């Protein structure tokens, strides 16, 4: 979201501000932008204007990356600064998963979470066991308990027992 304070005779060309926020649609993105402007730059929505809202696309959507997200959230006792690591192909999907993680672990709602910074980390810099367990190149995901389908000549139309899956 890009916006600024409305021009006035005292300030004919006010400074532009760009805010990268994670929201489900453009209406919520603009609301988060105005909250950011109100809290940090003393510009209300009535005195400001938005130039544009656009969705940022991932440059390499087919490669898996390690994302680090620094965020601030409001608990019942006050604000808490923390950082989380997530492994995903898209930054927006990783941040969405972190929002769900924060809601499940800390009961933090979407409106109480503020993303401060997002970065991409190298594999050696990651610390979270949930992320580092997939850095091994020999990791496998076997498909267990598959139902075997016999040849058509040996297949019965109706069976009185459950199929063996081991």
MDTraj code that builds the backbone (N, CA, C; nanometers):
import mdtraj as md
import numpy as np

residues = "UNK UNK UNK UNK UNK UNK UNK UNK UNK UNK UNK UNK UNK UNK UNK UNK UNK UNK UNK UNK UNK UNK UNK UNK UNK UNK UNK UNK UNK UNK UNK UNK UNK UNK UNK UNK UNK UNK UNK UNK UNK UNK UNK UNK UNK UNK UNK UNK UNK UNK UNK UNK UNK UNK UNK UNK UNK UNK UNK UNK UNK UNK UNK UNK UNK UNK UNK UNK UNK UNK UNK UNK UNK UNK UNK UNK UNK UNK UNK UNK UNK UNK UNK UNK UNK UNK UNK UNK UNK UNK UNK UNK UNK UNK UNK UNK UNK UNK UNK UNK UNK UNK UNK UNK UNK UNK UNK UNK UNK UNK UNK UNK UNK UNK UNK UNK UNK UNK UNK UNK UNK UNK UNK UNK UNK UNK UNK UNK UNK UNK UNK UNK UNK UNK UNK UNK UNK UNK UNK UNK UNK UNK UNK UNK UNK UNK UNK UNK UNK UNK UNK UNK UNK UNK UNK UNK UNK UNK UNK UNK UNK UNK UNK UNK UNK UNK".split()
xyz = np.array([
    [0.0858, -0.1173, 0.0000],
    [0.0000, 0.0000, 0.0000],
    [0.0900, 0.1231, 0.0000],
    [0.0622, 0.2177, -0.0880],
    [0.1387, 0.3423, -0.0961],
    [0.0430, 0.4580, -0.0704],
    [0.0816, 0.5492, 0.0200],
    [-0.0032, 0.6639, 0.0516],
    [0.0770, 0.7753, 0.1144],
    [0.0076, 0.8845, 0.1444],
    [0.0735, 1.0003, 0.2040],
    [-0.0297, 1.0901, 0.2709],
    [0.0204, 1.1947, 0.3357],
    [-0.0644, 1.3000, 0.3917],
    [-0.1138, 1.3857, 0.2753],
    [-0.2346, 1.4384, 0.2853],
    [-0.2849, 1.5260, 0.1788],
    [-0.2022, 1.6538, 0.1723],
    [-0.1779, 1.7064, 0.0515],
    [-0.0994, 1.8305, 0.0403],
    [-0.1711, 1.9486, 0.1065],
    [-0.0949, 2.0318, 0.1733],
    [-0.1456, 2.1521, 0.2381],
    [-0.0594, 2.2696, 0.1936],
    [-0.1044, 2.3922, 0.2168],
    [-0.0192, 2.5066, 0.1813],
    [0.1147, 2.5061, 0.2568],
    [0.1145, 2.4548, 0.3778],
    [0.2391, 2.4486, 0.4547],
    [0.3322, 2.3392, 0.4017],
    [0.2739, 2.2282, 0.3510],
    [0.3536, 2.1164, 0.2993],
    [0.2939, 2.0725, 0.1654],
    [0.3330, 2.1375, 0.0541],
    [0.2702, 2.1069, -0.0752],
    [0.3067, 1.9695, -0.1320],
    [0.4217, 1.9144, -0.0954],
    [0.4584, 1.7802, -0.1447],
    [0.4991, 1.6927, -0.0261],
    [0.4015, 1.6297, 0.0413],
    [0.4343, 1.5476, 0.1579],
    [0.5049, 1.4179, 0.1187],
    [0.5688, 1.3595, 0.2174],
    [0.6477, 1.2385, 0.1963],
    [0.5558, 1.1189, 0.1685],
    [0.5968, 1.0342, 0.0723],
    [0.5234, 0.9110, 0.0418],
    [0.5672, 0.8009, 0.1374],
    [0.4713, 0.7156, 0.1750],
    [0.5000, 0.6017, 0.2608],
    [0.4514, 0.4754, 0.1940],
    [0.5364, 0.3715, 0.1989],
    [0.4974, 0.2411, 0.1464],
    [0.4972, 0.1433, 0.2620],
    [0.3888, 0.0684, 0.2756],
    [0.3737, -0.0263, 0.3852],
    [0.3416, -0.1637, 0.3277],
    [0.4283, -0.2607, 0.3554],
    [0.4014, -0.3971, 0.3112],
    [0.3282, -0.4682, 0.4241],
    [0.2046, -0.5051, 0.3981],
    [0.1263, -0.5726, 0.5002],
    [0.0688, -0.7017, 0.4436],
    [0.0339, -0.7930, 0.5318],
    [-0.0202, -0.9224, 0.4930],
    [-0.1667, -0.9238, 0.5316],
    [-0.2521, -0.9235, 0.4299],
    [-0.3956, -0.9150, 0.4527],
    [-0.4690, -1.0009, 0.3509],
    [-0.5906, -1.0473, 0.3842],
    [-0.6644, -1.1321, 0.2897],
    [-0.7175, -1.0584, 0.1674],
    [-0.7404, -0.9267, 0.1767],
    [-0.7884, -0.8503, 0.0608],
    [-0.7431, -0.7048, 0.0717],
    [-0.7749, -0.6249, -0.0315],
    [-0.7243, -0.4870, -0.0358],
    [-0.7897, -0.3967, 0.0678],
    [-0.9104, -0.4288, 0.1111],
    [-0.9778, -0.3455, 0.2114],
    [-0.9064, -0.3580, 0.3457],
    [-0.8749, -0.4800, 0.3846],
    [-0.8036, -0.5023, 0.5111],
    [-0.6621, -0.4457, 0.5023],
    [-0.5998, -0.4532, 0.3831],
    [-0.4654, -0.3979, 0.3649],
    [-0.4657, -0.2462, 0.3872],
    [-0.5672, -0.1778, 0.3331],
    [-0.5748, -0.0323, 0.3531],
    [-0.6005, 0.0016, 0.4996],
    [-0.6813, -0.0795, 0.5676],
    [-0.7073, -0.0568, 0.7093],
    [-0.5796, -0.0710, 0.7901],
    [-0.4998, -0.1732, 0.7596],
    [-0.3716, -0.1913, 0.8290],
    [-0.2757, -0.0760, 0.7972],
    [-0.2794, -0.0265, 0.6722],
    [-0.1949, 0.0860, 0.6342],
    [-0.2297, 0.2091, 0.7163],
    [-0.3592, 0.2384, 0.7320],
    [-0.3978, 0.3565, 0.8074],
    [-0.3690, 0.3414, 0.9555],
    [-0.3746, 0.2195, 1.0080],
    [-0.3357, 0.1981, 1.1474],
    [-0.1864, 0.2264, 1.1647],
    [-0.1057, 0.1799, 1.0687],
    [0.0381, 0.2059, 1.0695],
    [0.0655, 0.3561, 1.0611],
    [-0.0015, 0.4268, 0.9710],
    [0.0192, 0.5710, 0.9544],
    [-0.0240, 0.6483, 1.0790],
    [-0.1340, 0.6066, 1.1394],
    [-0.1849, 0.6739, 1.2578],
    [-0.0894, 0.6576, 1.3762],
    [-0.0367, 0.5345, 1.3948],
    [0.0463, 0.5078, 1.5114],
    [0.1886, 0.5616, 1.4978],
    [0.2456, 0.5563, 1.3770],
    [0.3870, 0.5875, 1.3629],
    [0.4156, 0.7199, 1.2920],
    [0.3204, 0.7744, 1.2170],
    [0.3463, 0.8973, 1.1419],
    [0.2434, 1.0061, 1.1659],
    [0.1508, 0.9837, 1.2570],
    [0.0508, 1.0840, 1.2977],
    [-0.0296, 1.1373, 1.1787],
    [-0.0731, 1.0456, 1.0910],
    [-0.1572, 1.0824, 0.9771],
    [-0.2846, 1.0004, 0.9857],
    [-0.3994, 1.0685, 0.9965],
    [-0.5270, 0.9982, 0.9996],
    [-0.5771, 0.9745, 0.8575],
    [-0.6749, 0.8866, 0.8472],
    [-0.7311, 0.8548, 0.7156],
    [-0.8000, 0.9769, 0.6536],
    [-0.8618, 1.0608, 0.7373],
    [-0.9311, 1.1788, 0.6865],
    [-0.8342, 1.2801, 0.6264],
    [-0.7088, 1.2786, 0.6726],
    [-0.6095, 1.3740, 0.6249],
    [-0.5097, 1.3127, 0.5277],
    [-0.5362, 1.1923, 0.4816],
    [-0.4405, 1.1261, 0.3941],
    [-0.5056, 1.0727, 0.2684],
    [-0.4216, 1.0212, 0.1795],
    [-0.4707, 0.9628, 0.0547],
    [-0.3862, 0.8411, 0.0187],
    [-0.4523, 0.7431, -0.0427],
    [-0.3859, 0.6201, -0.0856],
    [-0.3656, 0.6275, -0.2353],
    [-0.2441, 0.5959, -0.2800],
    [-0.2143, 0.5979, -0.4234],
    [-0.2359, 0.4628, -0.4887],
    [-0.2111, 0.3572, -0.4168],
    [-0.2287, 0.2273, -0.4794],
    [-0.2108, 0.1129, -0.3823],
    [-0.2790, 0.0034, -0.4157],
    [-0.2668, -0.1208, -0.3415],
    [-0.2385, -0.2288, -0.4439],
    [-0.1316, -0.3040, -0.4231],
    [-0.1043, -0.4137, -0.5154],
    [-0.0493, -0.5325, -0.4392],
    [-0.0728, -0.6490, -0.4970],
    [-0.0260, -0.7728, -0.4365],
    [0.1130, -0.8039, -0.4885],
    [0.2030, -0.8354, -0.3975],
    [0.3393, -0.8688, -0.4360],
    [0.3478, -1.0178, -0.4668],
    [0.4007, -1.0500, -0.5830],
    [0.4121, -1.1897, -0.6258],
    [0.5503, -1.2435, -0.5893],
    [0.5577, -1.3721, -0.5683],
    [0.6842, -1.4388, -0.5375],
    [0.7680, -1.4503, -0.6641],
    [0.8985, -1.4194, -0.6534],
    [0.9850, -1.4251, -0.7716],
    [1.0117, -1.5686, -0.8148],
    [1.0328, -1.6573, -0.7187],
    [1.0617, -1.7984, -0.7486],
    [0.9611, -1.8855, -0.6738],
    [0.8406, -1.9034, -0.7278],
    [0.7373, -1.9764, -0.6534],
    [0.7573, -2.1278, -0.6482],
    [0.8505, -2.1816, -0.7264],
    [0.8684, -2.3261, -0.7286],
    [0.9823, -2.3750, -0.6403],
    [1.0536, -2.2862, -0.5741],
    [1.1628, -2.3275, -0.4869],
    [1.1241, -2.3057, -0.3408],
    [1.1646, -2.3993, -0.2570],
    [1.1339, -2.3916, -0.1146],
    [1.2367, -2.3027, -0.0471],
    [1.1883, -2.2126, 0.0385],
    [1.2758, -2.1178, 0.1065],
    [1.2500, -2.1221, 0.2568],
    [1.3481, -2.0789, 0.3337],
    [1.3349, -2.0670, 0.4788],
    [1.3089, -1.9203, 0.5105],
    [1.1942, -1.8903, 0.5677],
    [1.1570, -1.7529, 0.5995],
    [1.1683, -1.7296, 0.7495],
    [1.2188, -1.6131, 0.7863],
    [1.2201, -1.5684, 0.9248],
    [1.1299, -1.4459, 0.9335],
    [1.0378, -1.4479, 1.0278],
    [0.9423, -1.3389, 1.0434],
    [0.9562, -1.2840, 1.1849],
    [0.9892, -1.1555, 1.1939],
    [0.9909, -1.0890, 1.3231],
    [0.8570, -1.0192, 1.3392],
    [0.7922, -1.0448, 1.4515],
    [0.6590, -0.9880, 1.4709],
    [0.6400, -0.9398, 1.6131],
    [0.5393, -0.8579, 1.6273],
    [0.4998, -0.8035, 1.7564],
    [0.3531, -0.8355, 1.7732],
    [0.3181, -0.8918, 1.8875],
    [0.1780, -0.9246, 1.9112],
    [0.1405, -0.8848, 2.0523],
    [0.0139, -0.8598, 2.0709],
    [-0.0360, -0.8123, 2.1984],
    [-0.1004, -0.9285, 2.2729],
    [-0.0369, -0.9679, 2.3844],
    [-0.0934, -1.0724, 2.4686],
    [-0.1838, -1.0070, 2.5726],
    [-0.2327, -1.0878, 2.6647],
    [-0.3192, -1.0331, 2.7699],
    [-0.2409, -0.9444, 2.8665],
    [-0.1087, -0.9651, 2.8736],
    [-0.0278, -0.8878, 2.9676],
    [0.0465, -0.7722, 2.9043],
    [0.0495, -0.7642, 2.7702],
    [0.1179, -0.6536, 2.7049],
    [0.1811, -0.6971, 2.5739],
    [0.2519, -0.6054, 2.5070],
    [0.3130, -0.6391, 2.3783],
    [0.4319, -0.7335, 2.3943],
    [0.4477, -0.8236, 2.2972],
    [0.5562, -0.9222, 2.2979],
    [0.6235, -0.9197, 2.1614],
    [0.7558, -0.9075, 2.1605],
    [0.8336, -0.9178, 2.0371],
    [0.8872, -1.0595, 2.0250],
    [0.8740, -1.1188, 1.9085],
    [0.9223, -1.2541, 1.8877],
    [0.9595, -1.2746, 1.7424],
    [1.0260, -1.3854, 1.7140],
    [1.0576, -1.4203, 1.5760],
    [1.0233, -1.5661, 1.5548],
    [0.9770, -1.5973, 1.4357],
    [0.9379, -1.7337, 1.3996],
    [1.0042, -1.7697, 1.2680],
    [1.0319, -1.8973, 1.2505],
    [1.0859, -1.9485, 1.1249],
    [0.9831, -2.0404, 1.0616],
    [0.9729, -2.0323, 0.9291],
    [0.8784, -2.1163, 0.8563],
    [0.9410, -2.1519, 0.7226],
    [0.9137, -2.2716, 0.6760],
    [0.9679, -2.3207, 0.5487],
    [0.8517, -2.3337, 0.4523],
    [0.8586, -2.2604, 0.3413],
    [0.7488, -2.2610, 0.2449],
    [0.7997, -2.2109, 0.1103],
    [0.7121, -2.2141, 0.0101],
    [0.7485, -2.1650, -0.1222],
    [0.7099, -2.0193, -0.1420],
    [0.6088, -1.9705, -0.0689],
    [0.5614, -1.8327, -0.0811],
    [0.5707, -1.7626, 0.0544],
    [0.6137, -1.6380, 0.0527],
    [0.6226, -1.5603, 0.1758],
    [0.4847, -1.5377, 0.2359],
    [0.3867, -1.5074, 0.1512],
    [0.2522, -1.4807, 0.2029],
    [0.1932, -1.6047, 0.2697],
    [0.2196, -1.7231, 0.2129],
    [0.1687, -1.8465, 0.2725],
    [0.2411, -1.8764, 0.4033],
    [0.3707, -1.8462, 0.4105],
    [0.4458, -1.8674, 0.5343],
    [0.3940, -1.7765, 0.6456],
    [0.3664, -1.6513, 0.6125],
    [0.3141, -1.5574, 0.7121],
    [0.1741, -1.5994, 0.7553],
    [0.0933, -1.6476, 0.6618],
    [-0.0404, -1.6969, 0.6968],
    [-0.0309, -1.8151, 0.7928],
    [0.0640, -1.9051, 0.7691],
    [0.0836, -2.0187, 0.8586],
    [0.1308, -1.9723, 0.9954],
    [0.2111, -1.8656, 0.9999],
    [0.2565, -1.8125, 1.1285],
    [0.1394, -1.7486, 1.2036],
    [0.0493, -1.6807, 1.1322],
    [-0.0709, -1.6269, 1.1968],
    [-0.1525, -1.7403, 1.2593],
    [-0.1692, -1.8509, 1.1858],
    [-0.2432, -1.9652, 1.2397],
    [-0.1702, -2.0274, 1.3578],
    [-0.0377, -2.0348, 1.3504],
    [0.0434, -2.0880, 1.4597],
    [0.0279, -2.0012, 1.5856],
    [0.0319, -1.8711, 1.5686],
    [0.0179, -1.7791, 1.6823],
    [-0.1230, -1.7873, 1.7422],
    [-0.2230, -1.8072, 1.6571],
    [-0.3593, -1.8204, 1.7074],
    [-0.3752, -1.9493, 1.7881],
    [-0.3107, -2.0556, 1.7422],
    [-0.3225, -2.1823, 1.8125],
    [-0.2399, -2.1892, 1.9396],
    [-0.1166, -2.1390, 1.9363],
    [-0.0276, -2.1509, 2.0516],
    [-0.0484, -2.0413, 2.1557],
    [-0.0802, -1.9197, 2.1112],
    [-0.0851, -1.8066, 2.2037],
    [-0.2202, -1.7356, 2.2072],
    [-0.3174, -1.7855, 2.1329],
    [-0.4511, -1.7227, 2.1258],
    [-0.4431, -1.5775, 2.0783],
    [-0.3502, -1.5496, 1.9887],
    [-0.3339, -1.4144, 1.9347],
    [-0.4195, -1.4015, 1.8092],
    [-0.5045, -1.3011, 1.8043],
    [-0.5907, -1.2821, 1.6876],
    [-0.5151, -1.2065, 1.5779],
    [-0.5705, -1.2102, 1.4568],
    [-0.5079, -1.1490, 1.3402],
    [-0.4837, -1.0001, 1.3614],
    [-0.5777, -0.9316, 1.4257],
    [-0.5649, -0.7865, 1.4446],
    [-0.4601, -0.7506, 1.5497],
    [-0.4219, -0.8468, 1.6353],
    [-0.3243, -0.8187, 1.7402],
    [-0.1813, -0.8522, 1.6996],
    [-0.1613, -0.9016, 1.5770],
    [-0.0284, -0.9398, 1.5316],
    [0.0204, -0.8374, 1.4300],
    [0.1423, -0.7885, 1.4510],
    [0.2012, -0.6898, 1.3615],
    [0.3337, -0.7441, 1.3096],
    [0.3443, -0.7638, 1.1777],
    [0.4676, -0.8142, 1.1182],
    [0.5649, -0.6976, 1.1053],
    [0.6816, -0.7121, 1.1661],
    [0.7824, -0.6059, 1.1629],
    [0.8743, -0.6227, 1.0430],
    [0.9272, -0.7452, 1.0249],
    [1.0255, -0.7685, 0.9193],
    [1.0186, -0.9135, 0.8748],
    [1.0396, -0.9360, 0.7464],
    [1.0486, -1.0716, 0.6938],
    [1.1794, -1.0849, 0.6161],
    [1.2471, -1.1969, 0.6351],
    [1.3721, -1.2219, 0.5644],
    [1.3765, -1.3668, 0.5185],
    [1.4616, -1.3924, 0.4208],
    [1.4889, -1.5287, 0.3765],
    [1.6215, -1.5715, 0.4379],
    [1.6220, -1.6895, 0.4998],
    [1.7419, -1.7384, 0.5676],
    [1.8050, -1.8522, 0.4903],
    [1.9361, -1.8652, 0.5023],
    [2.0060, -1.9815, 0.4486],
    [1.9848, -2.0988, 0.5444],
    [2.0073, -2.2186, 0.4946],
    [1.9836, -2.3384, 0.5752],
    [2.0721, -2.3418, 0.6995],
    [2.1945, -2.2937, 0.6897],
    [2.2869, -2.2980, 0.8035],
    [2.2465, -2.2008, 0.9139],
    [2.1712, -2.0971, 0.8808],
    [2.1334, -1.9959, 0.9792],
    [2.0048, -2.0293, 1.0534],
    [1.9335, -2.1308, 1.0107],
    [1.8060, -2.1664, 1.0744],
    [1.8307, -2.2358, 1.2076],
    [1.7443, -2.2084, 1.3053],
    [1.7589, -2.2668, 1.4385],
    [1.6406, -2.3548, 1.4776],
    [1.5247, -2.3324, 1.4223],
    [1.4052, -2.4048, 1.4640],
    [1.4116, -2.5510, 1.4196],
    [1.3858, -2.6451, 1.5107],
    [1.3889, -2.7869, 1.4715],
    [1.2812, -2.8231, 1.3689],
    [1.1697, -2.7504, 1.3709],
    [1.0634, -2.7771, 1.2737],
    [1.1071, -2.7426, 1.1321],
    [1.2042, -2.6525, 1.1188],
    [1.2563, -2.6133, 0.9877],
    [1.3792, -2.6958, 0.9511],
    [1.4695, -2.7155, 1.0467],
    [1.5956, -2.7829, 1.0162],
    [1.5789, -2.9318, 0.9890],
    [1.4692, -2.9937, 1.0329],
    [1.4519, -3.1368, 1.0080],
    [1.4355, -3.1681, 0.8599],
    [1.3996, -3.0684, 0.7784],
    [1.3819, -3.0908, 0.6349],
    [1.5051, -3.0511, 0.5536],
    [1.6136, -3.0099, 0.6197],
    [1.7341, -2.9722, 0.5465],
    [1.8163, -3.0926, 0.5022],
    [1.7861, -3.2090, 0.5547],
    [1.8551, -3.3311, 0.5133],
    [1.8086, -3.3682, 0.3732],
    [1.9035, -3.3932, 0.2837],
    [1.8680, -3.4269, 0.1458],
    [1.8081, -3.5649, 0.1309],
    [1.8268, -3.6513, 0.2305],
    [1.7768, -3.7881, 0.2213],
    [1.6414, -3.8056, 0.2905],
    [1.5728, -3.6967, 0.3196],
    [1.4427, -3.7082, 0.3852],
    [1.3432, -3.7739, 0.2884],
    [1.2638, -3.8690, 0.3413],
    [1.1694, -3.9433, 0.2573],
    [1.0298, -3.9315, 0.3156],
    [0.9317, -3.9406, 0.2309],
    [0.7919, -3.9402, 0.2716],
    [0.7258, -4.0648, 0.2135],
    [0.7464, -4.1815, 0.2758],
    [0.6901, -4.3040, 0.2191],
    [0.5383, -4.3074, 0.2318],
    [0.4739, -4.3664, 0.1325],
    [0.3293, -4.3827, 0.1335],
    [0.2985, -4.5207, 0.1912],
    [0.2582, -4.5219, 0.3179],
    [0.2340, -4.6494, 0.3849],
    [0.0851, -4.6820, 0.3854],
    [0.0536, -4.8073, 0.4126],
    [-0.0847, -4.8568, 0.4211],
    [-0.1612, -4.8318, 0.2918],
    [-0.1029, -4.8765, 0.1807],
    [-0.1698, -4.8646, 0.0517],
    [-0.2534, -4.9900, 0.0272],
    [-0.3663, -4.9773, -0.0358],
    [-0.4513, -5.0914, -0.0686],
    [-0.4011, -5.1519, -0.1990],
    [-0.3655, -5.2791, -0.1934],
    [-0.3170, -5.3471, -0.3125],
    [-0.4357, -5.3878, -0.3985],
    [-0.4256, -5.3643, -0.5278],
    [-0.5318, -5.4039, -0.6210],
    [-0.4828, -5.5264, -0.6969],
    [-0.5488, -5.6425, -0.6789],
    [-0.5044, -5.7625, -0.7509],
    [-0.5392, -5.7556, -0.8989],
    [-0.4844, -5.8506, -0.9746],
    [-0.5162, -5.8571, -1.1169],
    [-0.6645, -5.8803, -1.1364],
    [-0.7135, -5.8405, -1.2507],
    [-0.8565, -5.8484, -1.2753],
    [-0.9041, -5.9938, -1.2772],
    [-0.8180, -6.0859, -1.3215],
    [-0.8580, -6.2267, -1.3270],
    [-0.8703, -6.2875, -1.1876],
    [-0.7974, -6.2345, -1.0909],
    [-0.8017, -6.2878, -0.9553],
    [-0.8862, -6.2035, -0.8601],
    [-0.9544, -6.1037, -0.9135],
    [-1.0324, -6.0131, -0.8309],
    [-1.1738, -6.0666, -0.8129],
    [-1.2247, -6.0622, -0.6907],
    [-1.3631, -6.1034, -0.6643],
    [-1.4525, -5.9804, -0.6689],
    [-1.5770, -6.0004, -0.7057],
    [-1.6710, -5.8890, -0.7151],
    [-1.7052, -5.8369, -0.5764],
    [-1.7320, -5.9261, -0.4823],
    [-1.7672, -5.8878, -0.3460],
    [-1.6779, -5.9642, -0.2497],
    [-1.6262, -5.8958, -0.1482],
    [-1.5424, -5.9603, -0.0488],
    [-1.6052, -5.9425, 0.0885],
    [-1.5903, -6.0443, 0.1734],
    [-1.6477, -6.0393, 0.3072],
    [-1.5462, -5.9911, 0.4107],
    [-1.4278, -5.9494, 0.3658],
    [-1.3263, -5.9031, 0.4594],
    [-1.2651, -5.7709, 0.4089],
    [-1.2058, -5.6980, 0.5004],
    [-1.1431, -5.5709, 0.4668],
    [-1.0110, -5.5957, 0.3935],
    [-0.9666, -5.5051, 0.3103],
    [-0.8408, -5.5266, 0.2394],
    [-0.7207, -5.5167, 0.3331],
    [-0.6156, -5.5905, 0.3024],
    [-0.4917, -5.5823, 0.3811],
    [-0.4096, -5.4632, 0.3308],
    [-0.3640, -5.3831, 0.4254],
    [-0.2903, -5.2624, 0.3877],
    [-0.1462, -5.2638, 0.4329],
    [-0.0945, -5.3800, 0.4753],
    [0.0448, -5.3853, 0.5217],
    [0.1293, -5.4671, 0.4282],
])
top = md.Topology()
chain = top.add_chain()
for i, resn in enumerate(residues, 1):
    res = top.add_residue(resn, chain, resSeq=i)
    for name in ("N", "CA", "C"):
        top.add_atom(name, md.element.get_by_symbol(name[0]), res)
traj = md.Trajectory(xyz[None], top)
